[in-house]
């Protein structure tokens, strides 16, 4: 069980990663070039990938599963497949982008 200060930090982190998650999903649909060419988007994506891969996502997910996070908290980023699928979609898009750039050289 986490104490109140830790819960506040977890909530703030989940809200930040949720914003990144939602923003990157929208960019991937509306303007996928930004995922490669826009510095702020690249930073958000790097932070989201790091959050997912460094174990923090899992710890936050487990906290949510224990019912420690408020029910009103938007938490799509904590879905079991959401971030993984987004990362996979972006990797696929990057591969296509790389192949297209190789063809035009």
CNS distance restraints for C-alpha pairs under 8 A (distance, minus, plus):
assign (resid   1 and name CA) (resid  63 and name CA) 7.98 0.50 0.50
assign (resid   1 and name CA) (resid  68 and name CA) 7.67 0.50 0.50
assign (resid   2 and name CA) (resid   6 and name CA) 5.90 0.50 0.50
assign (resid   2 and name CA) (resid   7 and name CA) 6.22 0.50 0.50
assign (resid   2 and name CA) (resid  68 and name CA) 7.68 0.50 0.50
assign (resid   3 and name CA) (resid   7 and name CA) 6.23 0.50 0.50
assign (resid   4 and name CA) (resid   8 and name CA) 6.25 0.50 0.50
assign (resid   5 and name CA) (resid   9 and name CA) 6.42 0.50 0.50
assign (resid   6 and name CA) (resid  10 and name CA) 6.15 0.50 0.50
assign (resid   7 and name CA) (resid  11 and name CA) 6.06 0.50 0.50
assign (resid   7 and name CA) (resid  68 and name CA) 7.47 0.50 0.50
assign (resid   7 and name CA) (resid  69 and name CA) 7.15 0.50 0.50
assign (resid   8 and name CA) (resid  12 and name CA) 6.19 0.50 0.50
assign (resid   9 and name CA) (resid  13 and name CA) 6.14 0.50 0.50
assign (resid  10 and name CA) (resid  14 and name CA) 6.05 0.50 0.50
assign (resid  10 and name CA) (resid  60 and name CA) 6.69 0.50 0.50
assign (resid  11 and name CA) (resid  15 and name CA) 6.06 0.50 0.50
assign (resid  11 and name CA) (resid  69 and name CA) 7.14 0.50 0.50
assign (resid  11 and name CA) (resid  73 and name CA) 7.74 0.50 0.50
assign (resid  12 and name CA) (resid  16 and name CA) 6.20 0.50 0.50
assign (resid  13 and name CA) (resid  17 and name CA) 6.11 0.50 0.50
assign (resid  14 and name CA) (resid  18 and name CA) 5.79 0.50 0.50
assign (resid  14 and name CA) (resid  60 and name CA) 7.61 0.50 0.50
assign (resid  14 and name CA) (resid  75 and name CA) 6.95 0.50 0.50
assign (resid  14 and name CA) (resid  77 and name CA) 7.38 0.50 0.50
assign (resid  14 and name CA) (resid  78 and name CA) 7.97 0.50 0.50
assign (resid  15 and name CA) (resid  19 and name CA) 6.18 0.50 0.50
assign (resid  15 and name CA) (resid  73 and name CA) 7.83 0.50 0.50
assign (resid  15 and name CA) (resid  74 and name CA) 7.28 0.50 0.50
assign (resid  15 and name CA) (resid  75 and name CA) 7.67 0.50 0.50
assign (resid  16 and name CA) (resid  20 and name CA) 6.40 0.50 0.50
assign (resid  17 and name CA) (resid  21 and name CA) 5.93 0.50 0.50
assign (resid  17 and name CA) (resid  48 and name CA) 6.26 0.50 0.50
assign (resid  17 and name CA) (resid  51 and name CA) 7.95 0.50 0.50
assign (resid  17 and name CA) (resid  77 and name CA) 6.70 0.50 0.50
assign (resid  18 and name CA) (resid  22 and name CA) 6.04 0.50 0.50
assign (resid  18 and name CA) (resid  74 and name CA) 7.32 0.50 0.50
assign (resid  18 and name CA) (resid  75 and name CA) 6.51 0.50 0.50
assign (resid  18 and name CA) (resid  76 and name CA) 6.63 0.50 0.50
assign (resid  18 and name CA) (resid  77 and name CA) 5.23 0.50 0.50
assign (resid  19 and name CA) (resid  23 and name CA) 5.94 0.50 0.50
assign (resid  20 and name CA) (resid  24 and name CA) 5.93 0.50 0.50
assign (resid  20 and name CA) (resid  44 and name CA) 5.82 0.50 0.50
assign (resid  20 and name CA) (resid  45 and name CA) 7.17 0.50 0.50
assign (resid  20 and name CA) (resid  48 and name CA) 6.77 0.50 0.50
assign (resid  21 and name CA) (resid  25 and name CA) 6.16 0.50 0.50
assign (resid  21 and name CA) (resid  48 and name CA) 7.17 0.50 0.50
assign (resid  21 and name CA) (resid  77 and name CA) 6.21 0.50 0.50
assign (resid  21 and name CA) (resid  83 and name CA) 7.28 0.50 0.50
assign (resid  22 and name CA) (resid  26 and name CA) 6.24 0.50 0.50
assign (resid  23 and name CA) (resid  27 and name CA) 6.17 0.50 0.50
assign (resid  24 and name CA) (resid  28 and name CA) 5.98 0.50 0.50
assign (resid  24 and name CA) (resid  35 and name CA) 7.67 0.50 0.50
assign (resid  24 and name CA) (resid  41 and name CA) 7.23 0.50 0.50
assign (resid  24 and name CA) (resid  44 and name CA) 7.80 0.50 0.50
assign (resid  24 and name CA) (resid  45 and name CA) 7.09 0.50 0.50
assign (resid  25 and name CA) (resid  29 and name CA) 6.53 0.50 0.50
assign (resid  25 and name CA) (resid  86 and name CA) 7.10 0.50 0.50
assign (resid  26 and name CA) (resid  30 and name CA) 6.05 0.50 0.50
assign (resid  27 and name CA) (resid  31 and name CA) 5.10 0.50 0.50
assign (resid  27 and name CA) (resid  32 and name CA) 5.67 0.50 0.50
assign (resid  27 and name CA) (resid  34 and name CA) 6.98 0.50 0.50
assign (resid  27 and name CA) (resid  35 and name CA) 7.24 0.50 0.50
assign (resid  28 and name CA) (resid  32 and name CA) 4.38 0.50 0.50
assign (resid  28 and name CA) (resid  35 and name CA) 7.08 0.50 0.50
assign (resid  28 and name CA) (resid  90 and name CA) 7.58 0.50 0.50
assign (resid  32 and name CA) (resid  36 and name CA) 7.65 0.50 0.50
assign (resid  33 and name CA) (resid  37 and name CA) 5.95 0.50 0.50
assign (resid  33 and name CA) (resid  38 and name CA) 7.83 0.50 0.50
assign (resid  34 and name CA) (resid  38 and name CA) 4.71 0.50 0.50
assign (resid  34 and name CA) (resid  41 and name CA) 6.51 0.50 0.50
assign (resid  34 and name CA) (resid  42 and name CA) 7.93 0.50 0.50
assign (resid  35 and name CA) (resid  41 and name CA) 5.74 0.50 0.50
assign (resid  35 and name CA) (resid  42 and name CA) 5.87 0.50 0.50
assign (resid  35 and name CA) (resid  45 and name CA) 7.80 0.50 0.50
assign (resid  35 and name CA) (resid  90 and name CA) 7.96 0.50 0.50
assign (resid  36 and name CA) (resid  41 and name CA) 7.91 0.50 0.50
assign (resid  36 and name CA) (resid  42 and name CA) 6.57 0.50 0.50
assign (resid  36 and name CA) (resid  94 and name CA) 7.69 0.50 0.50
assign (resid  37 and name CA) (resid  42 and name CA) 7.65 0.50 0.50
assign (resid  38 and name CA) (resid  42 and name CA) 6.19 0.50 0.50
assign (resid  39 and name CA) (resid  43 and name CA) 6.18 0.50 0.50
assign (resid  40 and name CA) (resid  44 and name CA) 6.26 0.50 0.50
assign (resid  41 and name CA) (resid  45 and name CA) 6.11 0.50 0.50
assign (resid  42 and name CA) (resid  46 and name CA) 6.03 0.50 0.50
assign (resid  43 and name CA) (resid  47 and name CA) 6.14 0.50 0.50
assign (resid  44 and name CA) (resid  48 and name CA) 6.11 0.50 0.50
assign (resid  45 and name CA) (resid  49 and name CA) 6.08 0.50 0.50
assign (resid  46 and name CA) (resid  50 and name CA) 6.05 0.50 0.50
assign (resid  47 and name CA) (resid  51 and name CA) 6.04 0.50 0.50
assign (resid  48 and name CA) (resid  52 and name CA) 6.24 0.50 0.50
assign (resid  49 and name CA) (resid  53 and name CA) 5.99 0.50 0.50
assign (resid  49 and name CA) (resid  87 and name CA) 7.34 0.50 0.50
assign (resid  50 and name CA) (resid  54 and name CA) 5.62 0.50 0.50
assign (resid  51 and name CA) (resid  55 and name CA) 6.91 0.50 0.50
assign (resid  51 and name CA) (resid  56 and name CA) 5.59 0.50 0.50
assign (resid  51 and name CA) (resid  57 and name CA) 5.66 0.50 0.50
assign (resid  52 and name CA) (resid  56 and name CA) 6.54 0.50 0.50
assign (resid  52 and name CA) (resid  57 and name CA) 4.91 0.50 0.50
assign (resid  52 and name CA) (resid  58 and name CA) 7.41 0.50 0.50
assign (resid  52 and name CA) (resid  83 and name CA) 7.19 0.50 0.50
assign (resid  53 and name CA) (resid  57 and name CA) 7.49 0.50 0.50
assign (resid  55 and name CA) (resid  59 and name CA) 6.44 0.50 0.50
assign (resid  56 and name CA) (resid  60 and name CA) 6.16 0.50 0.50
assign (resid  57 and name CA) (resid  61 and name CA) 5.97 0.50 0.50
assign (resid  57 and name CA) (resid  78 and name CA) 7.08 0.50 0.50
assign (resid  58 and name CA) (resid  62 and name CA) 6.07 0.50 0.50
assign (resid  59 and name CA) (resid  63 and name CA) 6.22 0.50 0.50
assign (resid  60 and name CA) (resid  64 and name CA) 6.24 0.50 0.50
assign (resid  60 and name CA) (resid  78 and name CA) 7.52 0.50 0.50
assign (resid  61 and name CA) (resid  65 and name CA) 6.17 0.50 0.50
assign (resid  61 and name CA) (resid  78 and name CA) 5.61 0.50 0.50
assign (resid  61 and name CA) (resid  79 and name CA) 7.99 0.50 0.50
assign (resid  62 and name CA) (resid  66 and name CA) 6.26 0.50 0.50
assign (resid  63 and name CA) (resid  67 and name CA) 6.64 0.50 0.50
assign (resid  63 and name CA) (resid  68 and name CA) 5.65 0.50 0.50
assign (resid  63 and name CA) (resid  69 and name CA) 6.91 0.50 0.50
assign (resid  64 and name CA) (resid  68 and name CA) 5.59 0.50 0.50
assign (resid  64 and name CA) (resid  69 and name CA) 5.35 0.50 0.50
assign (resid  69 and name CA) (resid  73 and name CA) 7.17 0.50 0.50
assign (resid  75 and name CA) (resid  79 and name CA) 7.19 0.50 0.50
assign (resid  76 and name CA) (resid  82 and name CA) 6.97 0.50 0.50
assign (resid  77 and name CA) (resid  82 and name CA) 6.20 0.50 0.50
assign (resid  77 and name CA) (resid  83 and name CA) 6.20 0.50 0.50
assign (resid  78 and name CA) (resid  82 and name CA) 7.28 0.50 0.50
assign (resid  78 and name CA) (resid  83 and name CA) 7.80 0.50 0.50
assign (resid  79 and name CA) (resid  83 and name CA) 7.53 0.50 0.50
assign (resid  80 and name CA) (resid  84 and name CA) 7.89 0.50 0.50
assign (resid  81 and name CA) (resid  85 and name CA) 5.81 0.50 0.50
assign (resid  82 and name CA) (resid  86 and name CA) 6.21 0.50 0.50
assign (resid  83 and name CA) (resid  87 and name CA) 6.07 0.50 0.50
assign (resid  84 and name CA) (resid  88 and name CA) 6.16 0.50 0.50
assign (resid  85 and name CA) (resid  89 and name CA) 6.08 0.50 0.50
assign (resid  86 and name CA) (resid  90 and name CA) 6.21 0.50 0.50
assign (resid  87 and name CA) (resid  91 and name CA) 6.12 0.50 0.50
assign (resid  88 and name CA) (resid  92 and name CA) 6.18 0.50 0.50
assign (resid  89 and name CA) (resid  93 and name CA) 6.15 0.50 0.50
assign (resid  90 and name CA) (resid  94 and name CA) 6.03 0.50 0.50
assign (resid  91 and name CA) (resid  95 and name CA) 6.23 0.50 0.50
assign (resid  92 and name CA) (resid  96 and name CA) 6.34 0.50 0.50
assign (resid  93 and name CA) (resid  97 and name CA) 6.06 0.50 0.50
assign (resid  94 and name CA) (resid  98 and name CA) 6.01 0.50 0.50
assign (resid  95 and name CA) (resid  99 and name CA) 6.16 0.50 0.50
assign (resid  96 and name CA) (resid 100 and name CA) 6.09 0.50 0.50
assign (resid  97 and name CA) (resid 101 and name CA) 6.19 0.50 0.50
assign (resid  98 and name CA) (resid 102 and name CA) 6.21 0.50 0.50
assign (resid  99 and name CA) (resid 103 and name CA) 6.29 0.50 0.50
assign (resid 100 and name CA) (resid 104 and name CA) 6.47 0.50 0.50
assign (resid 101 and name CA) (resid 105 and name CA) 6.54 0.50 0.50
